[in-house]
Amino acid sequence: MDRDVGGADSADDAHDTPAHIPVLLHRADDLLGPAFGDDVADPVFIDATLGLGGHSEHFLRTYPNLRLVGLDRDPEALALAGARLAPYADRITLVHSRYDGIPAALESAGLAPTDSVRAILFDLGVSSMQLDEAERGFAYRVDAPLDMRMDPTTGQTAADILNTYNHGDLARILKNYGEERFAGRIASEVVKRRQQDPFTTSARLVELIYDAIPAATRRTGGHPAKRTFQALRVEVNGELDSLRAAIPAALDALTIGGRVVFMSYQSLEDRVVKQELAPRVVSRTPVGLPVELPGMGPEFRLLTRGAEKATEQEIEDNPRSAPVRMRAAERIARRSAA
């Protein structure tokens, strides 16, 4: 996906560059390309976060036998990607779904939900299109309706959360999802001010945050509203719960030799990816045994050392890659049932 996210550890400059450039495209190809070897007939590639289709277009063009299953929860993005990928219409299946809907998406494409996919890409966070369209309410630098839904056809908005959650729940999501030091103070101000007038647009929320955060803190660490906006977006879209559900299904879908790449833009996402990969890359053979027990060895091997970051050249070419953390793994075996 051509994307970026405004979060607790994102570069502010990322919001100021509207160009829709696929993030870390060539590195993603380096990592996923070997899964599309000459000996693999009609390999299946899942783009779990299709966005505007920049990554998928590259893979479809580069690998003529590739079959794409693309998922996105945003109907507008899905329509735009469909138009972009129209030259490859006979090789694509596009599905309106969150990325935790991978098994159902594969079934809709006539594929098994396990052991049927050669490569999967997760480019997480908010797409550049969503950030650039002020009316979607993701950006804190412009006054816009407090929506923040990636799928604007369903679910609660950020305004609903601000106007209905109690103080404890507001403080919890600001602290847990935004890593906001002043979560309690901001939540108190929200509860007090919504009694006078419900929240509807972002400018009033930004003003509240400026008032609630000490002046000395406001002068460091980027825009003072970015953590609150990240927290609201994560809560509105259920992002972390969806990711936790999506990763096991994605890993199970991969064949032996299949590969997965995750690109995260905030530490919360990267932590979930790391936690979900960890048990799959270690042996379950009891310590001390001289041999690996059948079916108890690692399922995956890591292809990156820790979380890779964008190079200086990549950031110069595409500022939206600045906060990215990339992890990748390859399936090397299947385990027996526990």
Rosetta silent file (secondary structure, phi, psi, omega in degrees, C-alpha in Angstrom):
SEQUENCE: MDRDVGGADSADDAHDTPAHIPVLLHRADDLLGPAFGDDVADPVFIDATLGLGGHSEHFLRTYPNLRLVGLDRDPEALALAGARLAPYADRITLVHSRYDGIPAALESAGLAPTDSVRAILFDLGVSSMQLDEAERGFAYRVDAPLDMRMDPTTGQTAADILNTYNHGDLARILKNYGEERFAGRIASEVVKRRQQDPFTTSARLVELIYDAIPAATRRTGGHPAKRTFQALRVEVNGELDSLRAAIPAALDALTIGGRVVFMSYQSLEDRVVKQELAPRVVSRTPVGLPVELPGMGPEFRLLTRGAEKATEQEIEDNPRSAPVRMRAAERIARRSAA
SCORE:     score description
SCORE:     0.000 S_00000001
   1 L     0.000  149.568  176.700    0.000    0.000    0.000 S_00000001
   2 L   -88.641   96.250 -165.547    1.068    3.559   -0.605 S_00000001
   3 E  -146.216  173.219  175.212    0.852    4.634    2.978 S_00000001
   4 L  -161.552  168.977  177.041    2.040    6.334    6.084 S_00000001
   5 L  -141.193  142.885  173.165    0.764    6.731    9.593 S_00000001
   6 L   -97.021  104.195 -174.566    0.736    9.599   12.045 S_00000001
   7 L  -139.364 -170.538 -173.500    1.624    7.967   15.332 S_00000001
   8 L   -64.143  -23.265  179.981    3.589    8.170   18.517 S_00000001
   9 L  -129.248   30.971  177.967    6.850    7.478   16.761 S_00000001
  10 L   -95.067  152.226  176.558    6.144    8.761   13.249 S_00000001
  11 L   -76.891  129.269  179.693    8.011   11.552   11.535 S_00000001
  12 H   -59.001  -35.829 -177.265    5.891   14.695   11.332 S_00000001
  13 H   -60.575  -21.700 -178.314    7.296   15.443    7.904 S_00000001
  14 H   -60.528  -27.883 -177.773    5.604   12.305    6.626 S_00000001
  15 H   -76.659  -13.135 -171.080    2.285   14.145    6.674 S_00000001
  16 H   -98.255    4.790 -177.073    3.522   16.876    4.389 S_00000001
  17 L  -119.342  104.866 -172.543    4.316   14.732    1.340 S_00000001
  18 L   -81.872   -8.397 -174.347    1.234   13.739   -0.663 S_00000001
  19 L   -61.018  135.165 -179.010    2.936   11.608   -3.313 S_00000001
  20 L   -90.986   82.544 -178.006    1.575    8.056   -3.466 S_00000001
  21 L  -109.927  125.131  178.536    4.850    6.144   -3.594 S_00000001
  22 L   -58.834  130.928 -176.015    4.887    2.500   -2.476 S_00000001
  23 L   -77.127  133.723  175.386    6.986    2.238    0.671 S_00000001
  24 L    47.672   43.231 -175.413   10.147    0.064    0.552 S_00000001
  25 H   -60.332  -48.091 -174.885    9.001   -1.451   -2.728 S_00000001
  26 H   -71.874  -34.646  176.403   12.345   -2.863   -3.831 S_00000001
  27 H   -67.786  -38.182  175.905   13.211   -4.263   -0.429 S_00000001
  28 H   -61.351  -38.943  178.091    9.805   -5.966   -0.304 S_00000001
  29 H   -68.035  -39.907  176.845   10.572   -7.506   -3.702 S_00000001
  30 H   -55.995  -40.312 -174.677   14.000   -8.638   -2.501 S_00000001
  31 H   -82.551  -37.143 -176.149   12.348  -10.477    0.371 S_00000001
  32 H   -92.116  -27.644 -175.149    9.249  -11.854   -1.356 S_00000001
  33 H   -52.724  -42.502 -179.554   10.628  -12.437   -4.851 S_00000001
  34 H   -59.729  -18.783  177.610   12.400  -15.734   -4.064 S_00000001
  35 H   -73.017  -15.737 -179.034    9.005  -17.240   -3.222 S_00000001
  36 H  -103.362   47.735 -176.506    8.028  -16.844   -6.900 S_00000001
  37 L   -64.024  164.133 -178.720   10.716  -19.150   -8.251 S_00000001
  38 L   -61.672  -23.443 -177.988   10.712  -20.546  -11.781 S_00000001
  39 L   -87.634    2.276 -179.481    9.653  -23.919  -10.393 S_00000001
  40 L  -102.580  116.386 -179.016    6.474  -22.460   -8.838 S_00000001
  41 L   -85.583  126.776  174.856    3.473  -22.604  -11.145 S_00000001
  42 L    48.693   59.859 -178.200    0.945  -19.749  -10.813 S_00000001
  43 L   -66.025  146.201  179.682    2.037  -18.533   -7.378 S_00000001
  44 E  -100.251  130.944  178.548   -0.548  -16.786   -5.200 S_00000001
  45 E  -120.294  127.505  174.472    0.307  -13.431   -3.609 S_00000001
  46 E  -101.770  122.489  166.655   -1.835  -11.800   -0.917 S_00000001
  47 E  -100.332  100.146 -171.717   -1.666   -8.048   -0.538 S_00000001
  48 L   -74.995  -13.893 -178.990   -3.424   -7.846    2.821 S_00000001
  49 L  -135.783   72.287 -166.776   -3.474   -4.031    2.789 S_00000001
  50 L   -59.647  -42.953 -178.569   -4.077   -3.220   -0.865 S_00000001
  51 L    56.942 -131.411 -179.881   -4.526    0.551   -0.593 S_00000001
  52 L   -87.244    4.218  171.080   -3.984    2.204   -3.967 S_00000001
  53 L    83.154   15.113 -177.390   -2.361   -0.943   -5.345 S_00000001
  54 H   -64.034  -47.415  178.229    1.196    0.329   -5.817 S_00000001
  55 H   -64.276  -45.337 -177.123    2.928   -2.730   -4.402 S_00000001
  56 H   -62.819  -39.353  178.313    0.547   -5.134   -6.131 S_00000001
  57 H   -59.091  -42.496  179.281    1.006   -3.438   -9.499 S_00000001
  58 H   -61.781  -46.814 -176.465    4.759   -3.933   -9.224 S_00000001
  59 H   -68.545  -38.566  177.799    4.477   -7.626   -8.357 S_00000001
  60 H   -64.593  -38.811  179.653    1.904   -8.319  -11.072 S_00000001
  61 H   -71.174  -38.174 -174.227    4.098   -6.585  -13.660 S_00000001
  62 H   -78.811  -31.062 -175.525    7.319   -8.256  -12.487 S_00000001
  63 L  -122.043   94.345 -169.865    5.957  -11.808  -12.151 S_00000001
  64 L   -62.525  -20.675 -179.818    3.713  -12.606  -15.160 S_00000001
  65 L   -96.164    2.290 -174.867    2.321  -15.830  -13.678 S_00000001
  66 L   -69.182  140.384  172.569    1.446  -14.256  -10.340 S_00000001
  67 E  -113.567  129.560 -176.071   -2.118  -14.409   -9.039 S_00000001
  68 E  -105.607  134.855  164.260   -3.172  -11.648   -6.633 S_00000001
  69 E  -116.533  110.881 -175.686   -5.696  -11.734   -3.812 S_00000001
  70 E  -111.227  132.841 -178.968   -5.967   -8.148   -2.561 S_00000001
  71 E  -116.908  140.970  167.698   -7.791   -7.068    0.580 S_00000001
  72 E  -157.472  142.692 -179.600   -8.809   -3.631    1.791 S_00000001
  73 L   -85.672  -11.023 -176.181  -11.492   -2.441    4.193 S_00000001
  74 L   -96.005  112.108 -178.051  -11.841    0.920    2.436 S_00000001
  75 H   -59.586  -36.166 -179.760  -14.310    0.723   -0.502 S_00000001
  76 H   -65.849  -44.689  177.411  -12.864    3.839   -2.141 S_00000001
  77 H   -61.097  -40.768 -178.419   -9.333    2.445   -2.032 S_00000001
  78 H   -63.045  -40.160  179.077  -10.566   -0.858   -3.407 S_00000001
  79 H   -67.095  -42.921  179.673  -12.243    0.875   -6.355 S_00000001
  80 H   -65.672  -41.653  178.025   -9.166    2.979   -7.135 S_00000001
  81 H   -65.097  -37.989  178.389   -6.874   -0.046   -6.890 S_00000001
  82 H   -60.406  -40.444  177.606   -9.214   -2.000   -9.133 S_00000001
  83 H   -66.761  -41.136 -179.650   -8.936    0.673  -11.811 S_00000001
  84 H   -64.476  -36.452 -174.972   -5.155    0.777  -11.465 S_00000001
  85 L   -96.179    9.814 -177.751   -4.853   -2.998  -11.742 S_00000001
  86 H   -54.066  -35.486  178.042   -7.382   -3.374  -14.567 S_00000001
  87 H   -61.226  -15.781 -178.242   -4.682   -4.505  -17.064 S_00000001
  88 H  -112.650   24.501 -170.824   -4.225   -7.588  -14.863 S_00000001
  89 H   -55.406  -31.586 -177.800   -7.937   -8.270  -14.317 S_00000001
  90 H   -76.416   -5.122 -178.049   -7.647  -11.937  -15.274 S_00000001
  91 H  -121.167   12.295 -175.490   -5.110  -12.510  -12.477 S_00000001
  92 E  -127.761  147.818  168.898   -6.633  -10.609   -9.555 S_00000001
  93 E  -129.927  116.322 -179.240   -9.315  -11.092   -6.932 S_00000001
  94 E  -106.002  134.658 -172.151  -10.075   -8.002   -4.870 S_00000001
  95 E  -129.267  129.850  175.195  -11.992   -8.392   -1.616 S_00000001
  96 E   -79.009   99.448 -173.671  -13.643   -5.790    0.615 S_00000001
  97 L  -164.486  151.844  166.134  -12.314   -7.041    3.942 S_00000001
  98 L   -71.483  164.302 -176.441  -10.070   -6.326    6.877 S_00000001
  99 H   -72.716  -10.410  172.826   -6.839   -8.274    6.835 S_00000001
 100 H   -81.354    5.263  175.386   -8.133  -10.667    9.474 S_00000001
 101 H   -98.865   22.312 -177.779  -10.478  -11.920    6.742 S_00000001
 102 H   -56.967  -46.720 -179.347   -7.715  -13.731    4.843 S_00000001
 103 H   -57.852  -44.841  179.440   -9.253  -17.242    5.120 S_00000001
 104 H   -66.756  -36.732  178.308  -12.602  -16.070    3.725 S_00000001
 105 H   -63.411  -41.192  178.349  -10.857  -14.039    1.008 S_00000001
 106 H   -64.793  -41.115  178.901   -8.924  -17.105   -0.118 S_00000001
 107 H   -64.168  -37.570  178.459  -12.086  -19.180   -0.213 S_00000001
 108 H   -66.062  -23.276  177.486  -13.807  -16.497   -2.307 S_00000001
 109 L   -91.892    5.502  179.489  -10.912  -16.828   -4.763 S_00000001
 110 L    78.703   24.191 -177.380  -11.363  -20.593   -4.906 S_00000001
 111 L  -117.697  155.224  177.255   -8.289  -21.305   -2.779 S_00000001
 112 L   -73.860  146.533 -179.706   -7.750  -23.245    0.412 S_00000001
 113 L   -73.976   -9.071  176.358   -7.244  -21.167    3.563 S_00000001
 114 L  -130.582  148.155  172.466   -4.075  -23.106    4.401 S_00000001
 115 L    56.843   41.415 -177.260   -0.991  -24.120    2.419 S_00000001
 116 L  -132.860   -0.730 -169.548   -2.037  -22.274   -0.744 S_00000001
 117 E  -122.763  141.061  179.111   -0.088  -18.979   -0.788 S_00000001
 118 E   -95.925  -27.905 -177.511    3.491  -18.179   -1.775 S_00000001
 119 E  -156.270  146.854 -179.857    3.810  -14.635   -0.435 S_00000001
 120 E  -137.873  137.393  176.190    1.940  -12.140    1.751 S_00000001
 121 E  -121.525  127.169  170.398    2.508   -8.428    2.276 S_00000001
 122 E  -113.475  111.651  174.874    1.177   -6.414    5.225 S_00000001
 123 E  -111.316   92.868 -163.646    1.762   -2.676    4.811 S_00000001
 124 L   -81.730  171.287  176.160    0.101   -1.508    8.013 S_00000001
 125 L    96.631 -159.196 -177.548   -1.250    1.828    9.196 S_00000001
 126 L   -94.951  136.922  179.741   -3.156    4.556    7.396 S_00000001
 127 E   -74.276  157.130  178.035   -2.907    4.855    3.623 S_00000001
 128 H   -60.504  -35.557  178.254   -1.617    8.022    2.036 S_00000001
 129 H   -61.265  -43.889 -179.326   -5.018    8.485    0.388 S_00000001
 130 H   -65.697  -39.176  177.363   -6.758    8.447    3.761 S_00000001
 131 H   -67.251  -39.028 -173.371   -4.285   10.940    5.212 S_00000001
 132 H   -77.262  -20.574  177.678   -4.467   13.232    2.209 S_00000001
 133 L   -91.281  102.890 -172.091   -8.267   13.416    2.180 S_00000001
 134 H   -57.425  -34.090 -174.784   -8.985   15.879    4.984 S_00000001
 135 H   -67.749  -12.186  178.382  -12.625   14.872    5.301 S_00000001
 136 H   -76.369  -19.746  172.690  -11.602   11.415    6.542 S_00000001
 137 L    82.373   14.058 -179.380  -10.438   13.006    9.812 S_00000001
 138 L   -81.370  -29.497 -173.133   -7.120   11.165   10.198 S_00000001
 139 L   -91.850  140.079 -178.993   -4.863   14.232   10.088 S_00000001
 140 L   -94.102   -2.592 -177.091   -4.536   16.604   13.036 S_00000001
 141 L   -89.603   -8.995  178.224   -3.171   19.513   11.017 S_00000001
 142 L  -129.242  150.381  178.121   -6.491   20.375    9.351 S_00000001
 143 L   -81.135  123.674 -175.836   -9.978   20.882   10.780 S_00000001
 144 L  -154.782  163.029  176.533  -12.181   18.010    9.662 S_00000001
 145 E   -57.682  140.662  179.868  -14.965   15.752   10.951 S_00000001
 146 L   -81.394   80.695 -178.644  -13.730   13.364   13.646 S_00000001
 147 L  -102.704  -78.147  176.418  -14.354   10.176   11.677 S_00000001
 148 L    72.333   10.124  176.399  -11.127    8.103   11.289 S_00000001
 149 L   -79.604  128.353  174.279  -12.898    4.993   10.005 S_00000001
 150 L   -69.576  -32.473  171.050  -10.859    3.114    7.406 S_00000001
 151 L  -109.769   99.014 -174.145  -14.168    1.657    6.234 S_00000001
 152 L   -72.390    3.440 -179.372  -16.513    4.662    6.310 S_00000001
 153 L   -93.360   -5.220 -173.936  -19.548    2.429    5.775 S_00000001
 154 L  -155.380  155.052  171.986  -19.558    0.850    9.214 S_00000001
 155 L    89.574  171.791 -179.461  -18.642    1.208   12.871 S_00000001
 156 L   -78.632  154.628  178.280  -18.227    4.000   15.382 S_00000001
 157 L   -98.435  171.809  175.211  -16.343    7.202   14.640 S_00000001
 158 H   -62.499  -36.472  177.047  -13.720    9.009   16.674 S_00000001
 159 H   -62.372  -40.056  177.154  -16.420   11.532   17.636 S_00000001
 160 H   -58.230  -43.419 -179.624  -18.577    8.686   18.994 S_00000001
 161 H   -64.236  -48.550 -178.326  -15.702    7.568   21.206 S_00000001
 162 H   -61.741  -33.515 -173.848  -14.942   11.056   22.491 S_00000001
 163 H   -92.537   -9.335 -175.429  -18.585   11.746   23.267 S_00000001
 164 H  -125.461  -27.773 -177.645  -19.568    8.421   24.866 S_00000001
 165 L   -68.834  144.335  175.809  -16.573    6.689   26.514 S_00000001
 166 L   -75.794  172.234 -175.474  -16.179    7.217   30.242 S_00000001
 167 H   -57.456  -45.065 -177.154  -13.064    8.809   31.684 S_00000001
 168 H   -62.376  -42.228 -179.688  -11.377    5.502   32.492 S_00000001
 169 H   -69.924  -38.491  176.578  -11.846    4.048   29.017 S_00000001
 170 H   -61.931  -47.320 -179.768  -10.677    7.241   27.327 S_00000001
 171 H   -62.470  -37.155 -179.084   -7.549    7.389   29.482 S_00000001
 172 H   -63.556  -48.138 -176.745   -6.881    3.693   28.832 S_00000001
 173 H   -70.172  -33.937  178.086   -6.934    3.938   25.044 S_00000001
 174 H   -65.829  -38.334 -179.831   -4.868    7.147   25.039 S_00000001
 175 H   -75.048  -46.752 -173.313   -2.236    5.505   27.242 S_00000001
 176 H   -77.489  -39.031 -174.559   -2.233    2.039   25.662 S_00000001
 177 H   -99.230  -19.896  179.152   -2.697    2.935   22.001 S_00000001
 178 H  -113.619   -7.171 -177.062   -1.106    6.381   21.909 S_00000001
 179 L    50.505   43.548 -176.551    1.530    5.980   24.624 S_00000001
 180 L   -89.000  119.061 -179.003    0.334    9.385   25.840 S_00000001
 181 L   -63.494  -31.099 -174.605    1.920   10.507   29.127 S_00000001
 182 L  -106.843   36.306 -176.984   -0.937   12.899   29.861 S_00000001
 183 H   -57.919  -44.140 -178.473   -3.784   10.504   29.045 S_00000001
 184 H   -63.618  -42.045 -179.797   -5.636   11.181   32.291 S_00000001
 185 H   -66.425  -41.992  179.176   -5.501   14.945   31.892 S_00000001
 186 H   -65.575  -43.401  179.125   -6.686   14.817   28.295 S_00000001
 187 H   -61.267  -40.128  178.997   -9.508   12.421   29.188 S_00000001
 188 H   -61.898  -42.204  179.658  -10.637   14.727   32.014 S_00000001
 189 H   -66.955  -38.215  178.067  -10.764   17.689   29.630 S_00000001
 190 H   -61.056  -49.171 -178.549  -12.717   15.688   27.060 S_00000001
 191 H   -61.062  -40.939 -179.071  -15.341   14.645   29.618 S_00000001
 192 H   -67.724  -46.198 -173.200  -15.664   18.217   30.923 S_00000001
 193 H   -77.136  -27.557  179.775  -15.888   19.947   27.549 S_00000001
 194 H   -70.834  -20.512  176.401  -18.237   17.474   25.881 S_00000001
 195 H   -67.334  -28.909  178.105  -20.859   18.324   28.511 S_00000001
 196 H   -82.545  -40.042 -177.000  -20.940   21.822   27.087 S_00000001
 197 L  -161.738  122.995 -179.668  -20.803   20.795   23.424 S_00000001
 198 L   -60.157  151.623  177.647  -20.184   17.359   21.834 S_00000001
 199 L   -78.363  134.111  178.741  -17.023   16.930   19.789 S_00000001
 200 L  -130.740  -32.683 -177.069  -17.546   16.907   16.036 S_00000001
 201 E  -128.751  163.742 -170.316  -14.361   18.214   14.373 S_00000001
 202 H   -73.182  -31.281 -174.979  -10.635   17.869   14.911 S_00000001
 203 H   -59.795  -40.488 -179.590   -9.699   21.518   15.558 S_00000001
 204 H   -66.355  -37.278  177.436  -11.524   21.606   18.881 S_00000001
 205 H   -67.190  -42.633  178.410   -9.818   18.398   19.997 S_00000001
 206 H   -61.103  -41.611  178.231   -6.387   19.732   19.004 S_00000001
 207 H   -61.048  -42.815  177.904   -7.084   22.909   20.984 S_00000001
 208 H   -59.899  -43.818 -178.174   -8.017   20.822   24.024 S_00000001
 209 H   -63.779  -41.942  176.360   -4.799   18.806   23.758 S_00000001
 210 H   -58.419  -39.568 -179.082   -2.710   21.976   23.610 S_00000001
 211 H   -71.216  -33.700 -173.759   -4.443   23.181   26.764 S_00000001
 212 H   -82.613  -26.470 -176.295   -4.038   19.863   28.613 S_00000001
 213 L   -94.497  133.272  179.968   -0.351   19.214   27.858 S_00000001
 214 L   -56.457  146.598 -175.908    2.281   21.330   29.650 S_00000001
 215 H   -57.655  -40.769 -178.560    3.969   23.949   27.492 S_00000001
 216 H   -62.198  -36.568  179.122    7.444   22.484   28.006 S_00000001
 217 H   -72.208  -35.568 -178.788    6.267   19.107   26.707 S_00000001
 218 H   -62.253  -23.897 -175.736    4.518   20.667   23.715 S_00000001
 219 L   -84.976   -2.473  179.879    7.844   21.999   22.472 S_00000001
 220 L  -129.509  157.585  171.789    9.407   18.533   22.114 S_00000001
 221 L    78.777   19.838  177.698    8.488   15.254   20.457 S_00000001
 222 L    83.848 -167.766 -176.023    6.587   16.542   17.453 S_00000001
 223 L   -62.549  130.186 -176.050    2.952   17.640   17.263 S_00000001
 224 L   -65.920  -17.617 -177.887    1.266   17.223   20.673 S_00000001
 225 L   -88.246  -10.434 -170.068   -1.913   15.797   19.106 S_00000001
 226 H   -64.018  -34.695 -178.873   -0.306   12.929   17.203 S_00000001
 227 H   -70.357  -41.020  178.468   -0.479   10.426   20.078 S_00000001
 228 H   -65.512  -42.848  179.785   -4.148   11.107   20.788 S_00000001
 229 H   -65.435  -38.537  175.744   -5.071   10.865   17.121 S_00000001
 230 H   -60.845  -45.886 -177.646   -3.171    7.575   16.811 S_00000001
 231 H   -61.168  -45.144  179.638   -4.978    6.158   19.835 S_00000001
 232 H   -63.062  -42.186 -179.770   -8.398    7.139   18.539 S_00000001
 233 H   -62.869  -43.240  179.633   -7.659    5.693   15.097 S_00000001
 234 H   -63.036  -41.680  179.290   -6.479    2.379   16.544 S_00000001
 235 H   -68.004  -45.421 -179.249   -9.599    2.144   18.725 S_00000001
 236 H   -56.548  -43.177 -172.497  -11.999    3.153   15.944 S_00000001
 237 H   -99.175    1.276 -179.728  -10.643    0.512   13.574 S_00000001
 238 L    55.181   39.466 -168.174   -9.784   -2.234   16.065 S_00000001
 239 H   -63.603  -45.225 -174.606   -6.367   -2.350   14.446 S_00000001
 240 H   -72.281  -39.066  176.806   -4.361   -4.299   16.995 S_00000001
 241 H   -64.114  -40.392  178.351   -7.041   -6.931   17.602 S_00000001
 242 H   -63.568  -41.079 -179.962   -7.436   -7.355   13.859 S_00000001
 243 H   -65.697  -42.247  178.727   -3.682   -7.719   13.423 S_00000001
 244 H   -60.396  -36.266  178.929   -3.424  -10.313   16.196 S_00000001
 245 H   -77.168  -31.020 -174.325   -6.115  -12.360   14.466 S_00000001
 246 H   -75.030  -37.899 -171.677   -4.682  -11.856   10.991 S_00000001
 247 H   -63.743  -48.483  178.389   -1.096  -12.984   11.536 S_00000001
 248 H   -58.754  -40.318  179.042   -1.762  -16.629   12.531 S_00000001
 249 H   -65.393  -37.936  178.753   -4.164  -17.040    9.604 S_00000001
 250 H   -65.701  -45.562 -179.457   -1.621  -15.499    7.234 S_00000001
 251 H   -63.526  -39.222  179.743    1.186  -17.735    8.438 S_00000001
 252 H   -67.212  -25.764 -178.572   -1.020  -20.830    8.142 S_00000001
 253 H   -73.913  -19.172 -173.597   -1.875  -19.889    4.553 S_00000001
 254 E   -78.121  140.010  172.660    1.761  -20.068    3.415 S_00000001
 255 E   -80.002  169.073  171.296    3.223  -23.104    1.673 S_00000001
 256 E   -59.512  129.865 -174.779    6.703  -24.433    2.420 S_00000001
 257 E    89.004   -7.530  177.568    9.033  -21.827    0.932 S_00000001
 258 E   -74.952  154.076 -173.808    6.345  -19.171    1.181 S_00000001
 259 E  -131.208  153.181  177.946    7.285  -15.757    2.606 S_00000001
 260 E  -133.904  140.954  175.625    5.630  -12.926    4.505 S_00000001
 261 E  -124.666  133.316  175.440    6.650   -9.285    4.931 S_00000001
 262 E  -117.267  130.243  172.808    5.277   -6.930    7.576 S_00000001
 263 E  -118.572  112.497 -178.731    5.795   -3.162    7.415 S_00000001
 264 E  -108.004  150.574 -176.708    4.794   -1.418   10.649 S_00000001
 265 L  -119.928    2.859  175.951    4.741    2.305   11.280 S_00000001
 266 L  -146.923  154.398 -175.090    4.332    2.390   15.033 S_00000001
 267 H   -63.227  -29.558 -179.578    5.877    0.432   17.868 S_00000001
 268 H   -63.446  -46.122  178.196    2.512   -1.059   18.881 S_00000001
 269 H   -63.589  -46.894 -177.055    2.075   -2.801   15.530 S_00000001
 270 H   -62.054  -35.219  178.623    5.671   -3.961   15.381 S_00000001
 271 H   -64.488  -41.418  178.001    5.375   -5.419   18.887 S_00000001
 272 H   -63.089  -45.508  179.113    2.351   -7.495   17.844 S_00000001
 273 H   -58.465  -47.456 -179.000    4.180   -8.768   14.742 S_00000001
 274 H   -60.852  -43.683 -178.580    7.235   -9.714   16.805 S_00000001
 275 H   -65.982  -38.124 -178.319    5.125  -11.491   19.422 S_00000001
 276 H   -74.632  -31.206  178.510    3.146  -13.476   16.857 S_00000001
 277 H   -76.146  -32.598 -170.000    6.247  -14.568   14.928 S_00000001
 278 H   -51.495  -50.764 -176.962    8.263  -15.549   18.010 S_00000001
 279 H   -70.574  -14.541 -178.085    6.678  -18.956   18.778 S_00000001
 280 H   -86.831  -13.810 -175.544    6.827  -19.969   15.115 S_00000001
 281 L  -107.825   11.482  179.215   10.595  -19.581   14.748 S_00000001
 282 L  -123.582  159.143  179.130   11.665  -21.718   17.723 S_00000001
 283 L   -81.052  146.876  172.940   11.727  -25.438   18.380 S_00000001
 284 L  -100.560    3.023  176.602    9.232  -27.156   20.685 S_00000001
 285 L   -65.284  130.881 -179.361   11.578  -30.074   21.287 S_00000001
 286 L   -55.455  140.406  179.712   12.281  -30.289   25.035 S_00000001
 287 L   -60.408  134.905  176.745   15.644  -28.825   26.005 S_00000001
 288 L   105.536  -19.230  177.804   18.318  -31.463   26.439 S_00000001
 289 L   -71.915  142.628 -174.861   17.162  -33.960   23.847 S_00000001
 290 L   -76.355  -18.235 -178.313   19.957  -34.833   21.382 S_00000001
 291 L  -132.313  158.465  175.825   17.732  -34.697   18.277 S_00000001
 292 L   -75.651  127.825  178.552   14.841  -32.622   16.998 S_00000001
 293 L   -71.973  143.064 -179.522   11.565  -34.439   17.488 S_00000001
 294 L   -56.958  133.888  177.317    9.543  -34.909   14.274 S_00000001
 295 L    74.113    6.229 -176.906    7.087  -32.087   13.715 S_00000001
 296 L  -112.577    2.180 -179.116    8.464  -30.082   16.657 S_00000001
 297 L   -79.577  177.421  178.656   11.035  -27.939   14.868 S_00000001
 298 L   -61.284  143.191  174.490   10.650  -24.298   13.867 S_00000001
 299 L   -84.270  -32.780 -172.869    7.987  -23.543   11.260 S_00000001
 300 E  -130.908  156.867  168.030    9.613  -20.327   10.054 S_00000001
 301 E  -121.560  141.595  179.717   12.985  -18.674    9.775 S_00000001
 302 E   -75.128  139.463  179.573   13.406  -14.938   10.069 S_00000001
 303 L  -102.347   -9.943  177.162   14.667  -13.141    6.957 S_00000001
 304 L  -122.244  149.292  175.782   15.467   -9.868    8.696 S_00000001
 305 L   -90.302  103.404 -173.500   17.669   -9.243   11.698 S_00000001
 306 L    67.139 -148.290  179.119   15.261   -7.592   14.068 S_00000001
 307 L  -102.098  116.384  177.798   13.175   -4.862   12.486 S_00000001
 308 E   -73.510  148.229  175.276   14.764   -3.258    9.436 S_00000001
 309 L  -116.471  162.257  179.065   14.375    0.469    8.894 S_00000001
 310 L   -64.991  146.867  176.020   14.373    2.498    5.716 S_00000001
 311 L   -74.683  165.486  177.374   17.715    3.677    4.411 S_00000001
 312 H   -60.232  -37.791  179.503   18.594    7.358    4.253 S_00000001
 313 H   -66.173  -41.920  178.391   18.161    7.232    0.476 S_00000001
 314 H   -61.349  -42.854 -179.992   14.711    5.640    0.795 S_00000001
 315 H   -65.605  -38.388  177.506   13.631    8.303    3.271 S_00000001
 316 H   -64.305  -41.421 -179.962   14.933   11.032    0.984 S_00000001
 317 H   -72.193  -33.869 -174.891   13.029    9.546   -1.954 S_00000001
 318 L  -145.522   90.264 -176.767    9.891    8.856    0.088 S_00000001
 319 H   -55.795  -21.975 -179.246    9.602   10.612    3.485 S_00000001
 320 H   -71.321   -7.495  176.847    6.656    8.413    4.363 S_00000001
 321 H   -87.712   -4.423 -173.211    9.038    5.504    4.838 S_00000001
 322 L   -56.457  -44.342 -176.779   10.790    7.200    7.780 S_00000001
 323 L   -86.383    1.111 -169.496    8.930    5.420   10.614 S_00000001
 324 L   -66.394  143.603  169.832    8.739    1.994    8.944 S_00000001
 325 E  -125.721  121.508 -174.582    9.852   -1.190   10.681 S_00000001
 326 E  -112.443  130.535  172.897   10.080   -4.210    8.385 S_00000001
 327 E  -128.520  148.039 -178.568   10.096   -7.862    9.433 S_00000001
 328 E  -146.148  152.096 -179.948   10.008  -10.909    7.172 S_00000001
 329 E  -149.764  157.000  179.176    9.917  -14.682    7.549 S_00000001
 330 E  -124.573  135.299  176.025    9.903  -17.824    5.393 S_00000001
 331 E   -74.402  128.489 -179.412    8.025  -21.042    6.087 S_00000001
 332 L  -117.433  -11.939 -179.182   10.495  -23.922    6.340 S_00000001
 333 L  -166.599  168.933  171.053    8.320  -26.676    7.825 S_00000001
 334 L  -117.301  137.448 -179.997    4.930  -27.573    9.200 S_00000001
 335 L   -87.077  154.521  170.342    4.516  -28.617   12.786 S_00000001
 336 L   -75.869  161.706  179.556    2.500  -31.516   14.046 S_00000001
 337 L   -62.453  142.982 -179.029   -0.500  -30.719   16.216 S_00000001
 338 L   -66.276    0.000    0.000    0.386  -29.877   19.800 S_00000001
